[in-house]
């Protein structure tokens, strides 16, 4: 999603990549927390 809305420059690509990695990492951490809370109840 972030890559489709990036500016077509080197800076835009690097910002989009950083945002995508941060968003994916946070999503994995949140999903891991929810899944762990559900399974180890």
C-alpha positions as CSV (number, residue, x, y, z in Angstrom):
1,X,0.0,0.0,0.0
2,X,2.7,2.5,1.0
3,X,4.7,1.8,-2.2
4,X,1.8,2.7,-4.5
5,X,1.6,6.2,-2.9
6,X,5.3,6.9,-2.8
7,X,6.9,9.8,-4.6
8,X,8.8,8.7,-7.6
9,X,12.2,9.8,-6.2
10,X,14.9,8.1,-4.3
11,X,13.8,9.8,-1.1
12,X,10.2,8.9,-1.7
13,X,11.1,5.2,-2.2
14,X,13.3,5.2,1.0
15,X,10.5,6.8,3.1
16,X,7.9,4.3,1.7
17,X,10.2,1.4,2.4
18,X,10.8,2.5,6.0
19,X,7.1,3.1,6.6
20,X,6.3,-0.3,5.1
21,X,8.8,-2.1,7.3
22,X,7.7,-0.3,10.4
23,X,4.0,-1.0,9.7
24,X,4.7,-4.7,9.0
25,X,6.8,-5.1,12.2
26,X,4.1,-3.5,14.3
27,X,1.4,-5.6,12.7
28,X,3.4,-8.8,13.4
29,X,4.0,-7.7,17.1
30,X,0.3,-6.9,17.6
31,X,-0.8,-10.2,16.0
32,X,1.7,-12.1,18.1
33,X,0.3,-10.5,21.3
34,X,-3.3,-11.2,20.4
35,X,-2.6,-14.8,19.4
36,X,-0.5,-15.4,22.5
37,X,-3.2,-13.9,24.7
38,X,-5.8,-16.1,23.1
39,X,-3.8,-19.4,23.1
40,X,-2.2,-19.1,26.6
41,X,-5.3,-18.0,28.4
